[in-house]
Amino acid sequence: MNKNIALTAAAIIVGCASISSNASDLAALQGRWTVAKTSQEGQAYSQVLQFENDQLTFQILGSDSKVRLISKGTVKSTKAGPLDLLSISGLRAGRSEQEMQPVDDTRTLVCTVRDGRLFLASNFDRVRENETPGAETYVRAADSAALNPEAKLLGNWKMDVTLGDNNYDYELRIAKGPNQLEAVMVSPRSGEHRCKTVRLEKDNLTIELDRDIQGNPVTFVYNGKLSADSLSGRVEVKGQDELSGAWKASKR
């Protein structure tokens, strides 16, 4: 995880930690909240908020679910109509729980819970180096797969394709772009190939990839089913029924 992500993470926990110590204000926020993200380098990761009474733990987890950054603090809140203005005290942060150090900063964020989602705005209170204002939507961990199935899809996959009598191995990299899903298929024989389209409808995945076969442009269509940690389905070449086969992939 790069430095900017770590700084942003610290900023989020600083602001997030301002939930009120009033039990009625905290009731809607108690528990674990998650959001799936993609770094500037195309790496998938997730952010986790854990509310326990007036204590908040924030974590950044890599695509392997290992902790990249953790922060803890005592939370307070000030009501502004339907919104909460958030602040933090006693903040500590580090790359592991054993490495946490005090953070000398105060922040104000805004949050609200609607339709089972936590909407959080950060870095609007003042200018900070390497941090820009932004808003994020968290879902409860128990509901994250249903509300955001893309979270299971993002990251790197080991992919095996059987086409006719031939077997091929690839690495499939899937990330969240500005407006849609993006993917790159990496061949140990011919390098990187950017996919034309990536669509996920519930747990049904479709990937289209333009390639060249013996000087002829063709489009491969991969249709598959997404489960907890695997992908599998059929592959075909548009307009060439004789070129079809099967594929599967597992999360790296």
Secondary structure, DSSP 8 states (H G I E B T S, - for coil): --HHHHHHHHHHHHHHTT--SSHHHHGGG-EEEEEEEE-TTS-EEEEEEEEETTEEEEEEEETTS-EEEEEEEEEEEEEETTEEEEEEEEEEEESSGGG-EE------EEEEEETTEEEEEES-SS-BTTB--EEEEEEEGGGHHHH-THHHH-EEEEEEEEETTEEEEEEEEEEE-SSSEEEEEEETTTEEEE-SEEEEETTEEEEEEEEEETTEEEEEEEEEEE-SSEEEEEEEETTEEEEEEEEEEEE-
